[in-house]
Amino acid sequence: MTIQFHPYHIVSQSPWPFLRGFSLFFIIIGTAFSIHNNFDYLSLIGLIITLLIIFQWWRDITREATFEGFHTLTVKKGLKLGVILFIVREIFFFIRFFWTYFHIILAPDIEIGISWPPSGITPFNPFQIPLLNTVILLSSGITLTWSHHRILIKKFNQAFISLLVTVLLGFYFTILQALEYFEASFTISDRVFGSIFFLATGFHGAHVIIGSIFLLVNLFRIRLNHFRVNHHFRFEAAAWYWHFVDVVWLFLYTFMYWWIFYLVSIKSTFNFQLKS
């Protein structure tokens, strides 16, 4: 425990933000090269460096919070506000996708046949993998909440098991979404529908992966006895983020899976009646 005469945390010098910028540079440049020249080594290098930096950075923050006592009540208030603002920013990030989506639905252009979805697009059946993924994410939210309540009553073994189930459900969701993409009848280049669908669901899938890693770190910290009843904000932050991911998926499932399938069914029924 470091003795100080104020409740604030004066952050020490760290190389990780600077190196993180370099890793992002490698990822962006590598992605651009892979699009034009099928050269993705820079992206892989940037991803590996990013994972190493994240590990070191989280290690330092864990040491500051758990062993050095820098995360006082005042610091926790600032961290909570930071996480809330971060989630609000992510909300507006997804609002942009839904804004574009509803704008195209309500006023489809003549280039896509003045219909939605565009002609030739066969959407996913919402009662197959999408419905299973919905059940998985909602179940993971329940197990995560149960894990939090176990921490509050000092049942850390039960909290560990419940959080382990949450992490497994998160990675299972990612596997199913990858299989869904592999079996899709359309791609990201198939008109505006393919672009907005894969962008919105793809970024959500990236958030699920990030959230799963975040929860996995908390899983190890529970096993290492880093959390206490009044000292587990990192777990709470991960839980907030995960519940945000759950809510976004409910909107994606409702409007980009179920509603589109419903519109296609109505269109098919109407065309069949006209032919009859």
N, C-alpha and C positions, 0 to 999 in steps of 0.2 A: 504494500500500500504506500503510495507516494503522498506525503503530507504537503498540502498547499493551503493558501489562505483565501481562496475564492472558490466558488462552486463551478467555475467554467473550465472547459478543457482547451488549453492552448495546443493546437495540433503541431506536432514536431515535423521537421522536414522529412519528406518521403519521396523516393524515386518512382513510386508506382503510378501516379497520374501522368508523369512525363512519358514513361515507358508504355503506358496504356494508349497514349496518343499514337505512338509509333506502331503498336500492334494494330490499331484501327486503320492506320494508313496502309499497312500491308494487306489487310483484309479488303479494303475498298479497291486498291490498285489491282490486287489479285483477282477480285471479282470482275472488274472491267476487262482484264486480260482474258479471263476464262470465257467471257461472253463472245469475244471476237476471235481469240486464237486457241481456245480450249487449253489454256495454260493456267492451272489453278494451284501451282505450288506456293505462290505467295500468299494466297488465302489460307492454305493449310498451315503455313509457317505463322501467319498472324493469329490464327485460331489457337495454335499451341501456345504461343507467347501470351495470348490473352488469358488462357486457362491458368498458366503458371503465375501470372500477375494477380489474378483474382485470388488464387490460393494464398499467395504471400500477403496480399492486402487484407484479406479477411483474417488471416493469422494475426497480423498486427492489431487489428481492431478488437479481436477477441482477447488478446493479451491486455490491451488498454482497459477493456470493460471488466474482465473477470479477475485479473491478477494485479493490475496497477490501480484500480479504483478510480479511474478518470470519469466514468459515466455516472455522475451524480444525478440527483433529481432534476436539477436545472438542465443538465446536458440531455437527459432523457426527454424532457419537454421539447427541446430543440430538435432532437432526432424524430420524435413523433410528428412534429409539424413538417419536417422534411419529407418523411414517408408519405404523409397525407398529400402534400403538394405534388410529390412524384406520382402518386396514383391518380390525382386529378389531371396531371399532364397526360398520363396514359389514357385516361377516359376521353380526352379531347383528341388524342391520336386516333382512337377507334371511331369517334364521332365523324371524322373526315371520311372514313370508308363508308359508313352508313349514309352520310349526306350524299356522297356520289351515287351510292346504290339506289336510294329512293328518288333522287333526281332523274336517273335514267329510267326507273320503273314508271314514274308518273308522266314522263314526257319522252318516250322512246323515239330515237331518230329514224329517218327513213332508211338510213344505211343498214340498220339491223332489222328491217322489215316492219317497222312501227309495231313491234310486239315484244313481249317479255315473257320468258327468255327468248333470245333470237332464234330464228328458224334453224333447225339442225342441231340444236343443243339439247342433250338428254340429261337432265339433272339427276342427282342422286336420290335414291329412295330414302326418305327420312326415317323410315321404320326399320332400317337395317343397321349398318355401322353407326350412322349419326345418332340414332336413338340409344344404342349401346354406349357410345361415348358420352352422351348426356347423363345416363345413369351412372357411369363411372365417375364423372366429375362431381356430380351431386353427392355421390357416396363418399368421395374423397373429402369433400367439404364437411360431411358429418364426422368422419373419423378424425379429421384435423381439429374440429371443435371439441370432440371428446378428449383428444390428447391434451388440449389446452386446459380443460377442466381437471384432468388428472394431475397436471402440474400444480394447479392451484390448491389441490388437497394433498400434495406431496406424494402422490402415487407415480413415481417416476418410471418404474418398470412398465406399468400399464400405459403411461404416456409414450414410452419408447415403442411399444408394440403397435399402438394405434397410429403413431406417426410413420412407422415402417409401412403399414398398410397404405397410408396416404401416398407415400413416395412410390410404392409399387403401382398403385392405381394411376398416378401421374405418368409414369413411364409406359404403362400399358396403353393409356390414351394416345401417347405419341406413336407407339407402334401401330395401333389401329388407324390413326390418321395417315401414316405413311403408306399403309396398305390401301387405304381409300384413294390416295393420290395415284398410286400405281395402277389401280383398276379404273381410273376415271376415263370417261369417253370423250373428254375434252381437255384442252391444255390451257396454259396461261395466255397463249397467243390466239385463242379462239374468241375473237371479238371482245367487246367490253365485258361481257358476262364472265368469261374465263379469267380476264385480268383482275376484276374486282373480287371475284370469288377466291382465287388463289392468294391474292394479296391479303385480304382480310383474314381468311382462315389460316394462311401461312404465318402471318405475324402473330396470330393468337397461338398457333402451335409453338412458335419461338418463345412466347411468354410462358407457356406451359413447361417447356424445357428449362427455362431460367428459374421458374418457381419450383420445379422439382429439385434442381440443384440446390436452391436456397433451403428447401426443406431437408434435403439430404445432409447439408452442413449442420442444421439444427439437430438432426438425428444423432450424429456423432457427438455433438455437444451434450445432449442428454445423457448419452452413455458415459461421457467423461465428467458428469456431475457439475457442469458449468452453470446450470440454471437453479434459481431459487424461486420461492413463491413471489417475492417482490423484486426479482431481478431476472427477467427473461424477455426483455423487450425485443431482442432479435427474433425470438419465436413469434411474438405478436406481429412484428412487421411482416414476417413471411406469411403468417395467417391472413393478414389484411390483403396482401398481394394475391394470395391464392383465391380468396373469396371474390376479389375483383375479376380474376380470370374466369371463375365460374359464372359470374353474372354476364360477362361479355359473351361467353359461349351460349348462354340461353338466348340472347338476342341473335347470335349467328344462326343457331339451330332454327329459331322461329322464322326468320325472314330469308335466310339463304338456303335453307333446306326444305322446311315444311311448306312455307308459303309458295315457293317456286314450284314444288311438286304439285301443290293444290291448283295453281294456275294452269300448269300443263295438263292436269286431269280435266279441268273445266274446258280448256281449249280442244282437247281430244274428243270430249263428249259432244261439244257443240259442232265440231266438224263432222262427226259421225252422224248426227241428227240431220245436218244439211245434206249429206250424201244420201241418207235414207229418204 
